[in-house]
């Protein structure tokens, strides 16, 4: 089975047109429970950097040219609430993402 989510920081998990607005969403999937480990923070940081790079260095526009001019957002799709370390990372990463023209937000999805 191919790793996904934070287990494969190099992979863009999903790209979609927002169902609520004209915006591209780069979906980052949380596939394991949060454990507060430095390993998870590092994997999230690496994945976030890859997502920002995908958006700002042209890969997003090349792969989805019809949507290249739309605003973009990274969405961390969580099945459980992140711990304090992860929330702090996301807060700081959102500030940096905004400097690049995007946003970084959390959404909670219950999986069965």
PAFILUM-124961 format. One record per atom (N, C-alpha, C): residue in three letters; x, y, z; atom name. Coordinates in steps of 0.1 Angstrom, whole numbers. Example, Ala and Ser with C-alpha at 12.3 -4.5 7.8 and 13.67 -1.06 7.14 Angstrom:
BEGIN
<rec><code>ala</code><u>132</u><v>-57</v><w>78</w><site>N</site></rec>
<rec><code>ala</code><u>123</u><v>-45</v><w>78</w><site>CA</site></rec>
<rec><code>ala</code><u>132</u><v>-33</v><w>78</w><site>C</site></rec>
<rec><code>ser</code><u>128</u><v>-22</v><w>71</w><site>N</site></rec>
<rec><code>ser</code><u>137</u><v>-11</v><w>71</w><site>CA</site></rec>
<rec><code>ser</code><u>129</u><v>0</v><w>79</w><site>C</site></rec>
//
This chain:
BEGIN
<rec><code>unk</code><u>8</u><v>-12</v><w>0</w><site>N</site></rec>
<rec><code>unk</code><u>0</u><v>0</v><w>0</w><site>CA</site></rec>
<rec><code>unk</code><u>9</u><v>12</v><w>0</w><site>C</site></rec>
<rec><code>unk</code><u>6</u><v>22</v><w>-9</w><site>N</site></rec>
<rec><code>unk</code><u>13</u><v>34</v><w>-10</w><site>CA</site></rec>
<rec><code>unk</code><u>10</u><v>43</v><w>2</w><site>C</site></rec>
<rec><code>unk</code><u>21</u><v>49</v><w>8</w><site>N</site></rec>
<rec><code>unk</code><u>18</u><v>58</v><w>19</w><site>CA</site></rec>
<rec><code>unk</code><u>11</u><v>71</v><w>14</w><site>C</site></rec>
<rec><code>unk</code><u>3</u><v>77</v><w>23</w><site>N</site></rec>
<rec><code>unk</code><u>-3</u><v>90</v><w>20</w><site>CA</site></rec>
<rec><code>unk</code><u>-4</u><v>98</v><w>32</w><site>C</site></rec>
<rec><code>unk</code><u>-9</u><v>110</v><w>31</w><site>N</site></rec>
<rec><code>unk</code><u>-10</u><v>119</v><w>42</w><site>CA</site></rec>
<rec><code>unk</code><u>4</u><v>123</v><w>46</w><site>C</site></rec>
<rec><code>unk</code><u>6</u><v>125</v><w>59</w><site>N</site></rec>
<rec><code>unk</code><u>19</u><v>129</v><w>65</w><site>CA</site></rec>
<rec><code>unk</code><u>29</u><v>117</v><w>63</w><site>C</site></rec>
<rec><code>unk</code><u>25</u><v>105</v><w>60</w><site>N</site></rec>
<rec><code>unk</code><u>34</u><v>94</v><w>58</w><site>CA</site></rec>
<rec><code>unk</code><u>42</u><v>96</v><w>45</w><site>C</site></rec>
<rec><code>unk</code><u>37</u><v>104</v><w>36</w><site>N</site></rec>
<rec><code>unk</code><u>44</u><v>107</v><w>23</w><site>CA</site></rec>
<rec><code>unk</code><u>44</u><v>123</v><w>21</w><site>C</site></rec>
<rec><code>unk</code><u>53</u><v>130</v><w>28</w><site>N</site></rec>
<rec><code>unk</code><u>53</u><v>144</v><w>27</w><site>CA</site></rec>
<rec><code>unk</code><u>55</u><v>150</v><w>13</w><site>C</site></rec>
<rec><code>unk</code><u>61</u><v>142</v><w>3</w><site>N</site></rec>
<rec><code>unk</code><u>63</u><v>147</v><w>-10</w><site>CA</site></rec>
<rec><code>unk</code><u>51</u><v>146</v><w>-19</w><site>C</site></rec>
<rec><code>unk</code><u>40</u><v>140</v><w>-15</w><site>N</site></rec>
<rec><code>unk</code><u>28</u><v>138</v><w>-23</w><site>CA</site></rec>
<rec><code>unk</code><u>18</u><v>149</v><w>-20</w><site>C</site></rec>
<rec><code>unk</code><u>12</u><v>154</v><w>-31</w><site>N</site></rec>
<rec><code>unk</code><u>0</u><v>163</v><w>-29</w><site>CA</site></rec>
<rec><code>unk</code><u>-12</u><v>153</v><w>-29</w><site>C</site></rec>
<rec><code>unk</code><u>-19</u><v>153</v><w>-17</w><site>N</site></rec>
<rec><code>unk</code><u>-29</u><v>143</v><w>-15</w><site>CA</site></rec>
<rec><code>unk</code><u>-41</u><v>145</v><w>-24</w><site>C</site></rec>
<rec><code>unk</code><u>-46</u><v>157</v><w>-25</w><site>N</site></rec>
<rec><code>unk</code><u>-58</u><v>160</v><w>-34</w><site>CA</site></rec>
<rec><code>unk</code><u>-58</u><v>175</v><w>-37</w><site>C</site></rec>
<rec><code>unk</code><u>-63</u><v>178</v><w>-49</w><site>N</site></rec>
<rec><code>unk</code><u>-66</u><v>192</v><w>-53</w><site>CA</site></rec>
<rec><code>unk</code><u>-80</u><v>192</v><w>-57</w><site>C</site></rec>
<rec><code>unk</code><u>-87</u><v>202</v><w>-52</w><site>N</site></rec>
<rec><code>unk</code><u>-102</u><v>204</v><w>-56</w><site>CA</site></rec>
<rec><code>unk</code><u>-105</u><v>218</v><w>-57</w><site>C</site></rec>
<rec><code>unk</code><u>-116</u><v>221</v><w>-64</w><site>N</site></rec>
<rec><code>unk</code><u>-122</u><v>234</v><w>-65</w><site>CA</site></rec>
<rec><code>unk</code><u>-131</u><v>235</v><w>-52</w><site>C</site></rec>
<rec><code>unk</code><u>-130</u><v>245</v><w>-45</w><site>N</site></rec>
<rec><code>unk</code><u>-138</u><v>246</v><w>-33</w><site>CA</site></rec>
<rec><code>unk</code><u>-153</u><v>245</v><w>-36</w><site>C</site></rec>
<rec><code>unk</code><u>-160</u><v>238</v><w>-28</w><site>N</site></rec>
<rec><code>unk</code><u>-174</u><v>237</v><w>-30</w><site>CA</site></rec>
<rec><code>unk</code><u>-182</u><v>249</v><w>-25</w><site>C</site></rec>
<rec><code>unk</code><u>-175</u><v>258</v><w>-18</w><site>N</site></rec>
<rec><code>unk</code><u>-181</u><v>270</v><w>-13</w><site>CA</site></rec>
<rec><code>unk</code><u>-178</u><v>283</v><w>-20</w><site>C</site></rec>
<rec><code>unk</code><u>-167</u><v>283</v><w>-27</w><site>N</site></rec>
<rec><code>unk</code><u>-162</u><v>296</v><w>-33</w><site>CA</site></rec>
<rec><code>unk</code><u>-153</u><v>293</v><w>-45</w><site>C</site></rec>
<rec><code>unk</code><u>-150</u><v>303</v><w>-53</w><site>N</site></rec>
<rec><code>unk</code><u>-140</u><v>301</v><w>-64</w><site>CA</site></rec>
<rec><code>unk</code><u>-126</u><v>302</v><w>-58</w><site>C</site></rec>
<rec><code>unk</code><u>-121</u><v>290</v><w>-54</w><site>N</site></rec>
<rec><code>unk</code><u>-108</u><v>289</v><w>-48</w><site>CA</site></rec>
<rec><code>unk</code><u>-103</u><v>275</v><w>-50</w><site>C</site></rec>
<rec><code>unk</code><u>-90</u><v>273</v><w>-52</w><site>N</site></rec>
<rec><code>unk</code><u>-84</u><v>260</v><w>-53</w><site>CA</site></rec>
<rec><code>unk</code><u>-80</u><v>256</v><w>-39</w><site>C</site></rec>
<rec><code>unk</code><u>-83</u><v>244</v><w>-35</w><site>N</site></rec>
<rec><code>unk</code><u>-79</u><v>238</v><w>-22</w><site>CA</site></rec>
<rec><code>unk</code><u>-70</u><v>227</v><w>-24</w><site>C</site></rec>
<rec><code>unk</code><u>-58</u><v>228</v><w>-18</w><site>N</site></rec>
<rec><code>unk</code><u>-48</u><v>217</v><w>-18</w><site>CA</site></rec>
<rec><code>unk</code><u>-50</u><v>209</v><w>-5</w><site>C</site></rec>
<rec><code>unk</code><u>-56</u><v>197</v><w>-6</w><site>N</site></rec>
<rec><code>unk</code><u>-60</u><v>190</v><w>6</w><site>CA</site></rec>
<rec><code>unk</code><u>-48</u><v>181</v><w>11</w><site>C</site></rec>
<rec><code>unk</code><u>-45</u><v>183</v><w>24</w><site>N</site></rec>
<rec><code>unk</code><u>-35</u><v>175</v><w>31</w><site>CA</site></rec>
<rec><code>unk</code><u>-42</u><v>166</v><w>41</w><site>C</site></rec>
<rec><code>unk</code><u>-41</u><v>153</v><w>39</w><site>N</site></rec>
<rec><code>unk</code><u>-49</u><v>144</v><w>47</w><site>CA</site></rec>
<rec><code>unk</code><u>-41</u><v>139</v><w>60</w><site>C</site></rec>
<rec><code>unk</code><u>-48</u><v>140</v><w>71</w><site>N</site></rec>
<rec><code>unk</code><u>-42</u><v>134</v><w>83</w><site>CA</site></rec>
<rec><code>unk</code><u>-47</u><v>119</v><w>83</w><site>C</site></rec>
<rec><code>unk</code><u>-38</u><v>110</v><w>83</w><site>N</site></rec>
<rec><code>unk</code><u>-43</u><v>96</v><w>83</w><site>CA</site></rec>
<rec><code>unk</code><u>-40</u><v>88</v><w>95</w><site>C</site></rec>
<rec><code>unk</code><u>-33</u><v>94</v><w>105</w><site>N</site></rec>
<rec><code>unk</code><u>-30</u><v>87</v><w>118</w><site>CA</site></rec>
<rec><code>unk</code><u>-33</u><v>97</v><w>129</w><site>C</site></rec>
<rec><code>unk</code><u>-36</u><v>92</v><w>141</w><site>N</site></rec>
<rec><code>unk</code><u>-39</u><v>101</v><w>152</w><site>CA</site></rec>
<rec><code>unk</code><u>-27</u><v>109</v><w>155</w><site>C</site></rec>
<rec><code>unk</code><u>-29</u><v>121</v><w>160</w><site>N</site></rec>
<rec><code>unk</code><u>-19</u><v>130</v><w>165</w><site>CA</site></rec>
<rec><code>unk</code><u>-12</u><v>124</v><w>177</w><site>C</site></rec>
<rec><code>unk</code><u>1</u><v>124</v><w>177</w><site>N</site></rec>
<rec><code>unk</code><u>8</u><v>119</v><w>189</w><site>CA</site></rec>
<rec><code>unk</code><u>17</u><v>129</v><w>196</w><site>C</site></rec>
<rec><code>unk</code><u>18</u><v>141</v><w>191</w><site>N</site></rec>
<rec><code>unk</code><u>26</u><v>151</v><w>197</w><site>CA</site></rec>
<rec><code>unk</code><u>41</u><v>150</v><w>194</w><site>C</site></rec>
<rec><code>unk</code><u>45</u><v>141</v><w>186</w><site>N</site></rec>
<rec><code>unk</code><u>59</u><v>138</v><w>184</w><site>CA</site></rec>
<rec><code>unk</code><u>66</u><v>148</v><w>175</w><site>C</site></rec>
<rec><code>unk</code><u>78</u><v>149</v><w>177</w><site>N</site></rec>
<rec><code>unk</code><u>86</u><v>158</v><w>168</w><site>CA</site></rec>
<rec><code>unk</code><u>86</u><v>153</v><w>153</w><site>C</site></rec>
<rec><code>unk</code><u>85</u><v>140</v><w>152</w><site>N</site></rec>
<rec><code>unk</code><u>84</u><v>133</v><w>139</w><site>CA</site></rec>
<rec><code>unk</code><u>72</u><v>138</v><w>131</w><site>C</site></rec>
<rec><code>unk</code><u>61</u><v>139</v><w>138</w><site>N</site></rec>
<rec><code>unk</code><u>49</u><v>144</v><w>131</w><site>CA</site></rec>
<rec><code>unk</code><u>50</u><v>159</v><w>127</w><site>C</site></rec>
<rec><code>unk</code><u>55</u><v>167</v><w>136</w><site>N</site></rec>
<rec><code>unk</code><u>57</u><v>181</v><w>133</w><site>CA</site></rec>
<rec><code>unk</code><u>66</u><v>182</v><w>121</w><site>C</site></rec>
<rec><code>unk</code><u>77</u><v>175</v><w>121</w><site>N</site></rec>
<rec><code>unk</code><u>87</u><v>176</v><w>109</w><site>CA</site></rec>
<rec><code>unk</code><u>80</u><v>171</v><w>96</w><site>C</site></rec>
<rec><code>unk</code><u>72</u><v>160</v><w>97</w><site>N</site></rec>
<rec><code>unk</code><u>65</u><v>155</v><w>85</w><site>CA</site></rec>
<rec><code>unk</code><u>55</u><v>166</v><w>80</w><site>C</site></rec>
<rec><code>unk</code><u>48</u><v>172</v><w>89</w><site>N</site></rec>
<rec><code>unk</code><u>38</u><v>182</v><w>85</w><site>CA</site></rec>
<rec><code>unk</code><u>46</u><v>194</v><w>79</w><site>C</site></rec>
<rec><code>unk</code><u>57</u><v>198</v><w>85</w><site>N</site></rec>
<rec><code>unk</code><u>64</u><v>210</v><w>80</w><site>CA</site></rec>
<rec><code>unk</code><u>69</u><v>207</v><w>66</w><site>C</site></rec>
<rec><code>unk</code><u>75</u><v>195</v><w>64</w><site>N</site></rec>
<rec><code>unk</code><u>79</u><v>191</v><w>50</w><site>CA</site></rec>
<rec><code>unk</code><u>68</u><v>191</v><w>40</w><site>C</site></rec>
<rec><code>unk</code><u>57</u><v>185</v><w>44</w><site>N</site></rec>
<rec><code>unk</code><u>45</u><v>184</v><w>35</w><site>CA</site></rec>
<rec><code>unk</code><u>40</u><v>198</v><w>32</w><site>C</site></rec>
<rec><code>unk</code><u>39</u><v>207</v><w>42</w><site>N</site></rec>
<rec><code>unk</code><u>35</u><v>221</v><w>40</w><site>CA</site></rec>
<rec><code>unk</code><u>44</u><v>228</v><w>30</w><site>C</site></rec>
<rec><code>unk</code><u>57</u><v>226</v><w>32</w><site>N</site></rec>
<rec><code>unk</code><u>67</u><v>233</v><w>23</w><site>CA</site></rec>
<rec><code>unk</code><u>65</u><v>228</v><w>9</w><site>C</site></rec>
<rec><code>unk</code><u>62</u><v>215</v><w>7</w><site>N</site></rec>
<rec><code>unk</code><u>60</u><v>210</v><w>-7</w><site>CA</site></rec>
<rec><code>unk</code><u>47</u><v>216</v><w>-13</w><site>C</site></rec>
<rec><code>unk</code><u>36</u><v>217</v><w>-4</w><site>N</site></rec>
<rec><code>unk</code><u>24</u><v>223</v><w>-9</w><site>CA</site></rec>
<rec><code>unk</code><u>26</u><v>237</v><w>-13</w><site>C</site></rec>
<rec><code>unk</code><u>32</u><v>245</v><w>-5</w><site>N</site></rec>
<rec><code>unk</code><u>35</u><v>259</v><w>-8</w><site>CA</site></rec>
<rec><code>unk</code><u>43</u><v>260</v><w>-21</w><site>C</site></rec>
<rec><code>unk</code><u>53</u><v>252</v><w>-23</w><site>N</site></rec>
<rec><code>unk</code><u>61</u><v>252</v><w>-35</w><site>CA</site></rec>
<rec><code>unk</code><u>53</u><v>248</v><w>-47</w><site>C</site></rec>
<rec><code>unk</code><u>44</u><v>238</v><w>-45</w><site>N</site></rec>
<rec><code>unk</code><u>35</u><v>234</v><w>-56</w><site>CA</site></rec>
<rec><code>unk</code><u>26</u><v>246</v><w>-61</w><site>C</site></rec>
<rec><code>unk</code><u>22</u><v>254</v><w>-52</w><site>N</site></rec>
<rec><code>unk</code><u>13</u><v>265</v><w>-55</w><site>CA</site></rec>
<rec><code>unk</code><u>21</u><v>277</v><w>-61</w><site>C</site></rec>
<rec><code>unk</code><u>32</u><v>280</v><w>-55</w><site>N</site></rec>
<rec><code>unk</code><u>39</u><v>293</v><w>-60</w><site>CA</site></rec>
<rec><code>unk</code><u>49</u><v>291</v><w>-71</w><site>C</site></rec>
<rec><code>unk</code><u>54</u><v>279</v><w>-73</w><site>N</site></rec>
<rec><code>unk</code><u>64</u><v>277</v><w>-83</w><site>CA</site></rec>
<rec><code>unk</code><u>59</u><v>272</v><w>-96</w><site>C</site></rec>
<rec><code>unk</code><u>46</u><v>272</v><w>-98</w><site>N</site></rec>
<rec><code>unk</code><u>40</u><v>270</v><w>-111</w><site>CA</site></rec>
<rec><code>unk</code><u>34</u><v>256</v><w>-113</w><site>C</site></rec>
<rec><code>unk</code><u>37</u><v>246</v><w>-105</w><site>N</site></rec>
<rec><code>unk</code><u>31</u><v>233</v><w>-107</w><site>CA</site></rec>
<rec><code>unk</code><u>16</u><v>233</v><w>-107</w><site>C</site></rec>
<rec><code>unk</code><u>10</u><v>240</v><w>-98</w><site>N</site></rec>
<rec><code>unk</code><u>-4</u><v>241</v><w>-97</w><site>CA</site></rec>
<rec><code>unk</code><u>-10</u><v>246</v><w>-110</w><site>C</site></rec>
<rec><code>unk</code><u>-5</u><v>257</v><w>-115</w><site>N</site></rec>
<rec><code>unk</code><u>-9</u><v>263</v><w>-127</w><site>CA</site></rec>
<rec><code>unk</code><u>-7</u><v>254</v><w>-139</w><site>C</site></rec>
<rec><code>unk</code><u>4</u><v>247</v><w>-140</w><site>N</site></rec>
<rec><code>unk</code><u>6</u><v>238</v><w>-151</w><site>CA</site></rec>
<rec><code>unk</code><u>-3</u><v>226</v><w>-151</w><site>C</site></rec>
<rec><code>unk</code><u>-6</u><v>221</v><w>-139</w><site>N</site></rec>
<rec><code>unk</code><u>-15</u><v>209</v><w>-138</w><site>CA</site></rec>
<rec><code>unk</code><u>-29</u><v>213</v><w>-140</w><site>C</site></rec>
<rec><code>unk</code><u>-33</u><v>225</v><w>-135</w><site>N</site></rec>
<rec><code>unk</code><u>-47</u><v>229</v><w>-135</w><site>CA</site></rec>
<rec><code>unk</code><u>-48</u><v>243</v><w>-141</w><site>C</site></rec>
<rec><code>unk</code><u>-45</u><v>245</v><w>-154</w><site>N</site></rec>
<rec><code>unk</code><u>-44</u><v>258</v><w>-160</w><site>CA</site></rec>
<rec><code>unk</code><u>-57</u><v>266</v><w>-160</w><site>C</site></rec>
<rec><code>unk</code><u>-68</u><v>259</v><w>-160</w><site>N</site></rec>
<rec><code>unk</code><u>-81</u><v>266</v><w>-160</w><site>CA</site></rec>
<rec><code>unk</code><u>-84</u><v>273</v><w>-147</w><site>C</site></rec>
<rec><code>unk</code><u>-77</u><v>269</v><w>-137</w><site>N</site></rec>
<rec><code>unk</code><u>-79</u><v>274</v><w>-123</w><site>CA</site></rec>
<rec><code>unk</code><u>-67</u><v>282</v><w>-118</w><site>C</site></rec>
<rec><code>unk</code><u>-57</u><v>284</v><w>-127</w><site>N</site></rec>
<rec><code>unk</code><u>-44</u><v>290</v><w>-122</w><site>CA</site></rec>
<rec><code>unk</code><u>-46</u><v>304</v><w>-116</w><site>C</site></rec>
<rec><code>unk</code><u>-56</u><v>311</v><w>-120</w><site>N</site></rec>
<rec><code>unk</code><u>-57</u><v>325</v><w>-115</w><site>CA</site></rec>
<rec><code>unk</code><u>-66</u><v>326</v><w>-102</w><site>C</site></rec>
<rec><code>unk</code><u>-71</u><v>315</v><w>-98</w><site>N</site></rec>
<rec><code>unk</code><u>-79</u><v>315</v><w>-86</w><site>CA</site></rec>
<rec><code>unk</code><u>-70</u><v>316</v><w>-73</w><site>C</site></rec>
<rec><code>unk</code><u>-76</u><v>321</v><w>-62</w><site>N</site></rec>
<rec><code>unk</code><u>-69</u><v>321</v><w>-50</w><site>CA</site></rec>
<rec><code>unk</code><u>-67</u><v>306</v><w>-45</w><site>C</site></rec>
<rec><code>unk</code><u>-57</u><v>304</v><w>-37</w><site>N</site></rec>
<rec><code>unk</code><u>-55</u><v>290</v><w>-32</w><site>CA</site></rec>
<rec><code>unk</code><u>-54</u><v>289</v><w>-17</w><site>C</site></rec>
<rec><code>unk</code><u>-56</u><v>277</v><w>-12</w><site>N</site></rec>
<rec><code>unk</code><u>-56</u><v>275</v><w>2</w><site>CA</site></rec>
<rec><code>unk</code><u>-51</u><v>260</v><w>4</w><site>C</site></rec>
<rec><code>unk</code><u>-43</u><v>258</v><w>14</w><site>N</site></rec>
<rec><code>unk</code><u>-40</u><v>245</v><w>19</w><site>CA</site></rec>
<rec><code>unk</code><u>-49</u><v>241</v><w>30</w><site>C</site></rec>
<rec><code>unk</code><u>-55</u><v>230</v><w>29</w><site>N</site></rec>
<rec><code>unk</code><u>-65</u><v>225</v><w>39</w><site>CA</site></rec>
<rec><code>unk</code><u>-59</u><v>212</v><w>46</w><site>C</site></rec>
<rec><code>unk</code><u>-57</u><v>213</v><w>59</w><site>N</site></rec>
<rec><code>unk</code><u>-53</u><v>201</v><w>66</w><site>CA</site></rec>
<rec><code>unk</code><u>-66</u><v>194</v><w>70</w><site>C</site></rec>
<rec><code>unk</code><u>-69</u><v>183</v><w>64</w><site>N</site></rec>
<rec><code>unk</code><u>-81</u><v>176</v><w>67</w><site>CA</site></rec>
<rec><code>unk</code><u>-78</u><v>166</v><w>78</w><site>C</site></rec>
<rec><code>unk</code><u>-84</u><v>169</v><w>90</w><site>N</site></rec>
<rec><code>unk</code><u>-81</u><v>161</v><w>101</w><site>CA</site></rec>
<rec><code>unk</code><u>-93</u><v>153</v><w>105</w><site>C</site></rec>
<rec><code>unk</code><u>-90</u><v>141</v><w>110</w><site>N</site></rec>
<rec><code>unk</code><u>-100</u><v>132</v><w>116</w><site>CA</site></rec>
<rec><code>unk</code><u>-101</u><v>134</v><w>131</w><site>C</site></rec>
<rec><code>unk</code><u>-91</u><v>141</v><w>137</w><site>N</site></rec>
<rec><code>unk</code><u>-91</u><v>143</v><w>151</w><site>CA</site></rec>
<rec><code>unk</code><u>-84</u><v>157</v><w>153</w><site>C</site></rec>
<rec><code>unk</code><u>-87</u><v>163</v><w>165</w><site>N</site></rec>
<rec><code>unk</code><u>-81</u><v>176</v><w>168</w><site>CA</site></rec>
<rec><code>unk</code><u>-66</u><v>175</v><w>170</w><site>C</site></rec>
<rec><code>unk</code><u>-59</u><v>184</v><w>163</w><site>N</site></rec>
<rec><code>unk</code><u>-44</u><v>184</v><w>165</w><site>CA</site></rec>
<rec><code>unk</code><u>-41</u><v>188</v><w>180</w><site>C</site></rec>
<rec><code>unk</code><u>-29</u><v>184</v><w>184</w><site>N</site></rec>
<rec><code>unk</code><u>-24</u><v>188</v><w>197</w><site>CA</site></rec>
<rec><code>unk</code><u>-18</u><v>202</v><w>196</w><site>C</site></rec>
<rec><code>unk</code><u>-14</u><v>207</v><w>207</w><site>N</site></rec>
<rec><code>unk</code><u>-9</u><v>221</v><w>208</w><site>CA</site></rec>
<rec><code>unk</code><u>3</u><v>224</v><w>199</w><site>C</site></rec>
<rec><code>unk</code><u>12</u><v>215</v><w>198</w><site>N</site></rec>
<rec><code>unk</code><u>24</u><v>217</v><w>190</w><site>CA</site></rec>
<rec><code>unk</code><u>20</u><v>218</v><w>175</w><site>C</site></rec>
<rec><code>unk</code><u>11</u><v>210</v><w>171</w><site>N</site></rec>
<rec><code>unk</code><u>6</u><v>210</v><w>157</w><site>CA</site></rec>
<rec><code>unk</code><u>-2</u><v>223</v><w>154</w><site>C</site></rec>
<rec><code>unk</code><u>-10</u><v>227</v><w>164</w><site>N</site></rec>
<rec><code>unk</code><u>-18</u><v>239</v><w>162</w><site>CA</site></rec>
<rec><code>unk</code><u>-9</u><v>251</v><w>161</w><site>C</site></rec>
<rec><code>unk</code><u>2</u><v>252</v><w>169</w><site>N</site></rec>
<rec><code>unk</code><u>11</u><v>263</v><w>169</w><site>CA</site></rec>
<rec><code>unk</code><u>18</u><v>263</v><w>156</w><site>C</site></rec>
<rec><code>unk</code><u>22</u><v>251</v><w>151</w><site>N</site></rec>
<rec><code>unk</code><u>29</u><v>251</v><w>138</w><site>CA</site></rec>
<rec><code>unk</code><u>20</u><v>256</v><w>127</w><site>C</site></rec>
<rec><code>unk</code><u>7</u><v>252</v><w>127</w><site>N</site></rec>
<rec><code>unk</code><u>-3</u><v>257</v><w>117</w><site>CA</site></rec>
<rec><code>unk</code><u>-5</u><v>272</v><w>118</w><site>C</site></rec>
<rec><code>unk</code><u>-5</u><v>277</v><w>130</w><site>N</site></rec>
<rec><code>unk</code><u>-7</u><v>292</v><w>131</w><site>CA</site></rec>
<rec><code>unk</code><u>5</u><v>299</v><w>124</w><site>C</site></rec>
<rec><code>unk</code><u>17</u><v>295</v><w>127</w><site>N</site></rec>
<rec><code>unk</code><u>29</u><v>301</v><w>122</w><site>CA</site></rec>
<rec><code>unk</code><u>30</u><v>299</v><w>106</w><site>C</site></rec>
<rec><code>unk</code><u>27</u><v>286</v><w>102</w><site>N</site></rec>
<rec><code>unk</code><u>27</u><v>283</v><w>88</w><site>CA</site></rec>
<rec><code>unk</code><u>17</u><v>291</v><w>80</w><site>C</site></rec>
<rec><code>unk</code><u>5</u><v>294</v><w>86</w><site>N</site></rec>
<rec><code>unk</code><u>-5</u><v>302</v><w>79</w><site>CA</site></rec>
<rec><code>unk</code><u>0</u><v>316</v><w>77</w><site>C</site></rec>
<rec><code>unk</code><u>7</u><v>321</v><w>87</w><site>N</site></rec>
<rec><code>unk</code><u>13</u><v>335</v><w>85</w><site>CA</site></rec>
<rec><code>unk</code><u>22</u><v>335</v><w>73</w><site>C</site></rec>
<rec><code>unk</code><u>31</u><v>325</v><w>72</w><site>N</site></rec>
<rec><code>unk</code><u>40</u><v>324</v><w>61</w><site>CA</site></rec>
<rec><code>unk</code><u>33</u><v>321</v><w>48</w><site>C</site></rec>
<rec><code>unk</code><u>23</u><v>313</v><w>48</w><site>N</site></rec>
<rec><code>unk</code><u>15</u><v>310</v><w>36</w><site>CA</site></rec>
<rec><code>unk</code><u>8</u><v>322</v><w>31</w><site>C</site></rec>
<rec><code>unk</code><u>3</u><v>330</v><w>40</w><site>N</site></rec>
<rec><code>unk</code><u>-3</u><v>343</v><w>36</w><site>CA</site></rec>
<rec><code>unk</code><u>6</u><v>352</v><w>28</w><site>C</site></rec>
<rec><code>unk</code><u>19</u><v>352</v><w>33</w><site>N</site></rec>
<rec><code>unk</code><u>29</u><v>360</v><w>26</w><site>CA</site></rec>
<rec><code>unk</code><u>31</u><v>356</v><w>11</w><site>C</site></rec>
<rec><code>unk</code><u>28</u><v>343</v><w>9</w><site>N</site></rec>
<rec><code>unk</code><u>29</u><v>338</v><w>-5</w><site>CA</site></rec>
<rec><code>unk</code><u>16</u><v>338</v><w>-13</w><site>C</site></rec>
<rec><code>unk</code><u>6</u><v>344</v><w>-7</w><site>N</site></rec>
<rec><code>unk</code><u>-7</u><v>346</v><w>-14</w><site>CA</site></rec>
<rec><code>unk</code><u>-18</u><v>335</v><w>-11</w><site>C</site></rec>
<rec><code>unk</code><u>-15</u><v>326</v><w>-2</w><site>N</site></rec>
<rec><code>unk</code><u>-25</u><v>316</v><w>1</w><site>CA</site></rec>
<rec><code>unk</code><u>-29</u><v>316</v><w>16</w><site>C</site></rec>
<rec><code>unk</code><u>-36</u><v>305</v><w>20</w><site>N</site></rec>
<rec><code>unk</code><u>-40</u><v>303</v><w>34</w><site>CA</site></rec>
<rec><code>unk</code><u>-37</u><v>289</v><w>38</w><site>C</site></rec>
<rec><code>unk</code><u>-36</u><v>286</v><w>51</w><site>N</site></rec>
<rec><code>unk</code><u>-34</u><v>273</v><w>56</w><site>CA</site></rec>
<rec><code>unk</code><u>-44</u><v>271</v><w>67</w><site>C</site></rec>
<rec><code>unk</code><u>-54</u><v>262</v><w>65</w><site>N</site></rec>
<rec><code>unk</code><u>-65</u><v>261</v><w>75</w><site>CA</site></rec>
<rec><code>unk</code><u>-67</u><v>246</v><w>79</w><site>C</site></rec>
<rec><code>unk</code><u>-74</u><v>244</v><w>89</w><site>N</site></rec>
<rec><code>unk</code><u>-77</u><v>230</v><w>94</w><site>CA</site></rec>
<rec><code>unk</code><u>-92</u><v>228</v><w>91</w><site>C</site></rec>
<rec><code>unk</code><u>-96</u><v>216</v><w>87</w><site>N</site></rec>
<rec><code>unk</code><u>-110</u><v>212</v><w>86</w><site>CA</site></rec>
<rec><code>unk</code><u>-110</u><v>198</v><w>93</w><site>C</site></rec>
<rec><code>unk</code><u>-121</u><v>196</v><w>99</w><site>N</site></rec>
<rec><code>unk</code><u>-123</u><v>183</v><w>106</w><site>CA</site></rec>
<rec><code>unk</code><u>-133</u><v>175</v><w>99</w><site>C</site></rec>
<rec><code>unk</code><u>-129</u><v>162</v><w>96</w><site>N</site></rec>
<rec><code>unk</code><u>-138</u><v>153</v><w>88</w><site>CA</site></rec>
<rec><code>unk</code><u>-138</u><v>140</v><w>97</w><site>C</site></rec>
<rec><code>unk</code><u>-150</u><v>136</v><w>100</w><site>N</site></rec>
<rec><code>unk</code><u>-151</u><v>123</v><w>106</w><site>CA</site></rec>
<rec><code>unk</code><u>-151</u><v>112</v><w>96</w><site>C</site></rec>
<rec><code>unk</code><u>-143</u><v>102</v><w>98</w><site>N</site></rec>
<rec><code>unk</code><u>-142</u><v>91</v><w>89</w><site>CA</site></rec>
<rec><code>unk</code><u>-148</u><v>78</v><w>96</w><site>C</site></rec>
<rec><code>unk</code><u>-154</u><v>70</v><w>88</w><site>N</site></rec>
<rec><code>unk</code><u>-160</u><v>58</v><w>94</w><site>CA</site></rec>
<rec><code>unk</code><u>-151</u><v>46</v><w>92</w><site>C</site></rec>
//
